[in-house]
Amino acid sequence: MKIFSPKNYYKAFEKYCSLSYLEYLNGSVQSRMEQKKLFLKGKIKNPIFDYPDLKKTKVFLWWKNLIRLKSSVINQEKNTVLKKTCLEKIDSKITETKLLQSILEKDDPGFLKNNLKLYGKPPRKLYDFCLNYLNKGTGVYSAEELNRLLDIFQKSTQNKIDLFAKNISSKEIFNQNKIRIILDKAIKYAGVKQWKAKISKNSRVGFILDHQRKIIVVPQGKTLVNVKLKGILSHEIGIHLLRRIQGEKIGHPLFYLGLPNYERGEEGMGTLKEMTLERKGFNSDHIIIALGICFALGYKSDSKRDFRSVFENILGLIIMFQTNLTKEEAINKAWNMCSRIFVVPHWKPEGLCLVRDYIYIDGVLRILGLMKKGGGKYLDLKIGKYDPANKKHIDIVDKLSII
């Protein structure tokens, strides 16, 4: 494996490229709960979300430092492959600052433009796949072939966390404190130093790795059954954190913060880890939220595209296809999904959505396609954070002799 010697710009690169726009889009728990109550009682059509951490000065400073960082990379990096890739990574972060700026300015076109620039529009064939899978229980893979590919994936990505997860109680329901304690134990078991788990103090509804503070954020009030906790361990630590740690050994921050647009492949791998544990086919949560995004974008021509309409469509799918949930659980899940899709529902209700979450199921399908073609060698966790189904990323890995 090639090891890169540190350059002066590395420290600034890590500092400003480890920030994520998602960190600015959390609200106060009290405010979000009040909006949820009003919405569920039918008193408001679209909730109003607060963003106490989203400040104009913070966004401007982040943007300004990224512009300076570009100059440092241009002046200091002599390797043409690294230079080009670093500049693309910085440009993607600049797009994130523009997305935040569009929220501050209530700029509808700017929000959609920068949003789609980061992730692209969900492919129509992905929308069709999700519908077919829910309605017919079929997709591009038979149950036998899917399980065969999951076996290959598990063998290619096996790590210490898989062994740790096997020893978790099979009956217990885990609350936020127990989840945090187990995550901390798993981090220690994997031999990772400096990182820890921490319960969120804001409205965040999903787990996330905070690369700047080196913490795994546990959503406030989260509860998980055994198999779901094992899935979180395999996804957040077994994929996200361990790929970060392996990337650090390569030396260049690109490989532990992620190549440009690496998230699709990495979230796909994390989701596949969950699927190998559950063995129930494709993850219906990711399929339903991808459909919700498509509904908001107008793929379903006979439906309105605001928070309320998408919420009702998503709730209907959850009730129909996740029959193990109580009605209250289904409502809470639909609310959480819509809160991730509509980060700004109160400006222009029709279709102004964040498209990011479709990359989970899209990433799964791309990784499965890669394995089907025999490209499993690029699933190696030692390479760090990149998308193994992205040809551009494979070219970078090969040109830099990372493997």
SELUM-707482 format. One record per residue: x, y, z of N, C-alpha, C in turn; residue in one letter. Coordinates in steps of 0.1 Angstrom, whole numbers, plus 5000, padded with zeros to 4 digits. Layout:
# SELUM-707482
XYZXYZXYZa...
# end
This chain:
# SELUM-707482
500849885000500050005000500950135000m500550224992501350354991501050435003k502050505009501850595020502350735016i501450835018501850965014502451045025f503451125022504151205032503351335034s503151385046502351505049502851625042p501951715037502251845032501551945040k501952075039501452185047499952195046n499352165035497952195033497052085040y497651965044496851855049496051895061y496551975070495852005082494652085079k494752185070493652275067492652195058a493152105050492252015042491351935051f491951875062491151795071490151875078e490551995083489652085090488452125083k488652175070487552235063486752135054y487452015051486651915043486051815052c486251815065485551725074484251785079s484051915076482751975079481651925069l480451915073479351875065478151975067s477452005056476352085056475252035065y475151895066474151835074474151875089l475451905094475551945108474852075111e474552155101473852285103472352275102y471852155098470452145095469652075107l470152085119469452025130468752135137n467652105144466852205151466752165166g466152255174465952225188464852115189s465052025198464051915200462651965203v462652065212461352125216460552185205q461252265196460652325185460052225175s460952115172460452015163459251935168r459251905181458151835187456851915187m456952045189455852135188455252135174e456152145164455652135150455052005146q455651895152455051765149453651755155k453451805167452151795173451051875165k451451995161450552075153450252005140l451251945134451051885121450151755122f450351675132449651555133448151585138l447951695144446551735148445851805136k446551825125445951885113445852035114g446552095123446452245125447352315115k448452245110449252305100449452205088i449652255076449852165065451352135063k452152235065453652205064454352265076n455152185083455852235095456852345092p457252425102458252525101459452475109i460552455103461752405109462752515113f463352505125464352605129465752545127d466652635125468052595123468952685131y469052665144469752755153471252755150p471852655144473252645141473652705128d472652745120472852795106473052945107l474252995107474553135108475253185095k474953295090475553355078477053365080k477553415091478953435093479753295093t479153195099479753065099479853005084k478853015077478852965063479853045055v479853175056480753255048482253225052f482553205065483853175069484353035063l483452945064483752805058484052825043w483152895036483452915021484752985019w485053085027486353165025487553075028k487452995038488552905040488752795030n487652755024487752655013488452715001l488152844998488752914986490252924989i490652965001492052965005492752835003r492052725007492552595007492852554992l491952594983492152564969493552614964k493852744968495152804964496252724970s496152684983497252604989497452474982s496452404978496552274970497252304957v496752404950497352434937498852464938i499252534948500652574950501552464955n500952374964501852274971501752134965q500652094959500551954955501151934941e502151854940502751834927502251714919k501651614927501051504920499751544913n499651524900498551584892497251514896t497351384898496051304902495551354915v496451364925496051414938495451554938l496151644930495751784929494351794923k494151724912492851734906491751674915k492051564922491051504931490751594943t491751654949491651744960490751864956c491051914945490252034940488752004938l488551884933487151834931486451814945e487151764954486651754968486351884974k487251984972486952114978485752184971i485652164958484552214950483252154955d483252034959481951974964481552034977s482652064985482352134998481852274996k482452344986481952474983480452474979i480152364971478652344968477852334980t478352264991477652255003477452385010e478452475009478252615015477252685007t477152664994476152734986474752684989k474652554992473352504996472852565008l473752585018473452645031473052795029l473852855020473552995017472153015011q471752915002470452924996469352915006s469552835017468652825028468452955035i469653015038469653145045468853255037l469053245024468453345016467053305010e466553185014465353135009465253134993k466353084988466553084973466152954968d464952934963464452804958465252744947d465552824936466352764925467752724930p468352814938469752784943469752654952g468752634960468652514968468552384960f467752384950467552274941468852244933l469352354927470552344919471752284926k472052334938473152284945472952144951n471752124955471251994960471551884949n471051914937471151814926472551804921l473351914923474751914919475551814928k475151804940475851714950475451564947l474251534944473751394943473151354930y472751444922472051414910470651374913g469851374902468451334904468251184904k467351134913467150984913466850934899p467550824894467250774881465850714881p465150734870463850684868463750534870r464850464866464850314867464850274882k465450364891465550334905464050354911l463350454906461950474911461150344907y461350304894460550184890460950064898d462250044901462749934909462049934922f462050044929461450054942459950024942c459250074933457850044932457549894929l458349834920458149694917458549604928n459549644936459949564947458949554958y458349674961457349674971456049604967l455649634954454349584949454349434946n455549384941455649244936456549164944k457449224953458449154960459549104951g459649164939460649114930461549234926t462749204921463649314916464449254906g465649314904466549254894467349134899v467149104912467848984917466748884923y466948754921466148654928466648654942s465848594951466248574965467548494966a467648394958468848304958470048384954e469948464943471148534938471548644948e470548714954470748814963471548764975l471148654980471848594992473248544988n473448504976474748464972475648584971r475148694966475948814966476248874980l475248864988475448905002476448825009l476548695006477648615012478948655007d479048684994480348734989480748874995i479748954997479949095003480449075017f479748985025480148975039481548915040q481948825032483248765032484348875028k484048965019484949065014485149175024s484149195033484149315042484249275057t484449145060484449095074485449165082q485049205094485949275103485649245118n486349305127486149285141484749305146k484149405140482749445145481749335143i481949255132481049145130481049045141d482249025146482448925157481848985170l482149115172481549185184480049175185f479449195173477949205172477349075176a478048965173477448825176477148805190k477848875199477648855214476648945220n475849015212474849105218473549025221i472949055232471748985236470648985225s469948865224469048855213467648905216s467348935229465948965233465749115237k466849175242466749305248466449415237e465649515242465449645234466349745240i467149815232468149905236467750045235f467750125246467450265246468750345242n468550475242469750565237470950545245q470850535259472050515267472750385265n471950275264472550145261473150145247k472550205238473150215224474450285225i474550395232475850465233476850385240r476550315250477550235258478050125249i477150055241477549945233478449995221i478050115215478950175205480350205210l480350255222481750285228482550155230d481850055235482549925236483049865223k482149885213482549835199483749915194a483750045196484850125191486150085198i486050055211487250015218487649875214k486749785211486949645207487749645193y487349745185487949755172489349815172a489749865184491049915185491150065181g490050135180490050265175490150365187v491150455186491350555197490850685193k490550765203490050905202488550915199q487950825192486550825189485650785200w484450835201483450795211482050815206k481050755212479650775209479150885218a478150965213477551075221476151085217k475251105226473851125223473551265219i472851285208472551415202471751505212s471951635212471251725219470151795211k470151765198469251835189468251735182n467651785171466551705165466951595155s468251565155468751475145468051335147r467651275135466851145136467651025131v468851045126469650935122471050945128g471750825128473150825132474050895122f475150945127476051015118477451015125i478451005116479851025121480251175119l480651235131481151375130482651365130d483151385118484651365115485451475122h484851585124485651695131485851675146q484751635152484851605167485151465170r485151375160485451235162484451165171k483251185168482151115176481151055166i480550945171479350885164478150945172i477251015165476151075171474950985171v474450955184473250875186472050965187v470950945178469751025179469151025193p468751135198468051145211466751065210q466550985221465250905222465250775213g466350745207466450625198466350495206k465550405201465550265207465650165195t466350055198466649955187466449815193l465949725185465949585188467249525184v467549405188468849345186469349345172n468649305162469149295148469449435143v468549525146468849665142470049725148k470349695161471549745167472749685161l472649555158473849495151474049555137k472949595130473049655117473749795119g473349865129474050005131475549985134i475849885143477249865146478049835133l477449745124478149705112478249815102s477149905102477150015092478050125097h477750175109478450305114479950275118e480150165124481550135128482250045118i481549935114482249835106482549885092g481749985087482050045074482550185075i481750275081482150425081483350445089h483350405101484550435110485750355106l485650225104486850145100487450195087l486650235077487250285065487950415067r487450495076488150615080489550585086r489550485096490850455102491850395092i491350305083492250255073492750365064q491850455060492250565052493350655058g493350665071494350745079495750685077e495750545075497050475073497750515060k496850545050497450585037498050725038i497550805047498250935049497651055044g496951045032496351165026494951175031h494551295036493151315041492051275031p492351285018491251235008490751095011l491651015016491350875018490650845031f490750935041489950915053488751005055y488751115047487551195046486651155034l487251095024486451045013486751115000g486851044989487051094976485751174972l485751264963484551334959483451244956p482251264962481051184959481151034963n481951014974482150874978480950824986y480050914990478950865000478050764994e477750774981476850674975477350534977r478650514974479150374975479250334990g479650424998479850395012478550365019e477550445017476150425022475650295017e475950265004475450134999476150015006g477450035009478149925016477549905030m477350025037476750015050475449945051g474549985041473249925040473349775037t474349735028474549595025474949515038l475749585047476049515059474849485067k473849575068472649555075471849445068e471849445055471049335048471649195050m472949185052473549055054473148995068t472849085077472449045090470949005090l470149085084468649065084468248955075e468848945063468448845053466948845050r466448965048465048985044464949065031k465949045023465849115010466349265011g465849345003466249485003465649565015f466349665020465849735031464749825027n463549795033462349865029462350015033s463050045044463150185048463750275038d464850225032465550295022464750305009h464050195006463150194994462050304995i461450305007460350395010460750545010i461950575016462350715016462850755002i463350664994463750694980462450724972a461450654975460150684968459550814972l459750844985459250974991459951094984g461251074981461951184974461451194960i461251084953460651074940459251144939c458451114949457151174950457251324951f458151374959458351514961458851584948a459651504940460151564927459151554916l458051484918456951484908456951354900g457651244904457651124896456251054896y455451084907454051034908453151144904k452751144891452051254885450651294892s450051194898448751224904448751264918d449951304923450051334937450651474939s450151544950450751674953452251644959k453051754960454451734963454851804976r453951834985454251904997454451805008d454851855020455251775031454051685035f452851745036451651665040451351555030r451351575017451051475007452051365007s453351405008454351295008454351215021v454051285032453951215045452851105044f451651145038450551055037450850935028e451650965017452050855008453050755015n453950815022454950735029454350655040i453450715048452750645059451950535053l451250545042450550435036451450325032g452650355027453550245023454150175035l454350245046454850185058453850095064i452550145065451550055071451249935062i451449945049451149835040452349735040m453549785041454649685039455549665051f455249735062455949705075454849675086q454249565084453049535092453349505107t454649485110455049455124454949585132n454849705126454849825134453449865139l453349925150452049985155451850105147t450550155147450250275140451050395145k451350405158452150515163453550505158e454150385158455450365152455550405138e454550365130454450405116454450555114a453550615122453450765121454850835124i455450785134456750845138457850825127n457750705121458750675111458450765099k457250785095456850865083457251005086a457051055098457451195102458951215100w459751115106461151125105461751125091n461051035083461551035068461251165062m460051225064459651345057460551465063c460951455075461851555081463251555074s463651435070464851425062464751475048r463551455042463351485028463051635027i462251695035461851835034462551915045f463751955043464452035053463952185053v463252225043462752365042461252365038v460352295044459052275039458152405039p458652505047457752625048457952735038h459052715029459152825020458252805008w458652695000457852664988457552514990k456352494994456052354998456152244987p455852284975455852194964457252144959e457652024963458851964957460152014961g460252104971461552154975462252064985l462851954980463351854989464851834988c465351774999466751734999466851584993l467551564983467451434976468451324981v469251364991470451284995470051134998r468951115005468750975010468350875000d468250904987468050804977469350724974y470450784978471750724975471950594983i471250564993471350445001471050324992y469750324987469350204979470050214965i470350324960471050334947472450284949d473050314960474450264963474450114964g473350054971473249904972473249844958v472349894949472249834936473549844928l474249954930475549974922476549874928r476649854941477649764947477349614943i476049584943475649454939475949424924l475749524916476149514902477649494900g478449564908479849554908480249404911l479649354922480049214926479549114915m478449134909477949044899478949044887k479549154884480549154873481949114878k482049074891483349024895484349124900g483849244904484649354909484849364923g484849244930484849244945486149284951g487249284943488549324950488549464954k487749544948487749684952486849714964y486249614970485549624983486449634995l487749614993488749615003488649735012d488349715025488249825035489549905037l490649835033492049905036492250025027k491450035016491750145007491250285012i490350275023489850405028488450435022g488150565022486750605018486650645003k486050564995485850584981484650494977y484150514965483050444960483550334950d483550204955484050104946483350074933p482050134932481350124920481450244911a482350334915482650454907483950444899n483850424886484950404878486050504879k485650634881486550744883487450714896k486750664906487450634919488450524917h488050424910488950304907490150354900i489950444890491150494882492050564892d491550644901492350714910493150624919i492550524925493150424933494250344925v493950314913494950244904496150334901d495850454897496950544893497850584904k497250584916498150624928498750494935l498450384929499050254934498650224949s497350254952496950234966496850094970i496450004961496349864964497749794962i
# end
